[in-house]
Amino acid sequence: MAFIDLARARYSERRFADIPIEPEKLSLILEAGRLAPTARNLQPQRVLVVRSAEGLARIDRATRCRFGAPVVLVLCYDMTVASRSPDVIDFGPVDTSIAATHMMLEAADLGIHSCWVGLIDPPELRRQFAIPRELKIVSVMPLGYPSAESCPGPLHEASVPIEEMVRYETFADHCA
């Protein structure tokens, strides 16, 4: 499938089937996140893979948005490693988001669905999994095969026109 078709077809899954993800496919998804570009190539992204029944029950204590997924990735970054520009930006969330996007698209290419979830309780996640203080929790990502009832949400195809999103530079001639 062409990349643009994959990007167009992918949607946030909220109905997962009770089918485990094959270890080799999960490895490819994680590798896609490892290969993601990061600021100064510092690679601060850290991923906790949760797939046991006990672990998933702990995830459920920190979010109501697991949607029955058999695997959940807890996406974090190491604050002691992430690049920072003094007056501009902390690149940790950016780097982690780029890695997450790579993982979501690799998953989609493998027929595995995902959902970016920001509705989480970070202190509860930290407690449930003893996540060290230097790791900043960004989000969780449920992963799995879609259920038989799966379908894109009603806003899946709603996008702003390209003209609203993109602006090309123009320079006025200021010479008299």
C-alpha angles and dihedrals in degrees: 000000000000114000094243089054091049091049091048094048098045116098138169108273119220100168116060129185120233092249121123121236113244112249092235091054092047088051091054091050092051092045089055088057092048091053094052116118116252135186109282086351089274092141099208095167115119124187128199111201112211118189110134120101090244092048093049090050087054090050088053089058090059101040139018089209105083090107092202094297115165092217131037125187116209105210118209141150131219107245091202091059105036119104117246130194106209098228102018122044150335101237095201096091091042093050091046091049092051090051090048091052091051090051093047092051094045088050090050090050088055093049092255118129129216144181131210106228122194096163094097139125103235096190089053092048089049090051095045095051103025090240108187119248093243090064113084112207112227105173146312127253120206111207132192149105115299120257121243088259093052119131138148117275120257093261096050095108096035108110132153114254114270088244090061093049100041130054123180118214118256127188122206116221103246095180116110 
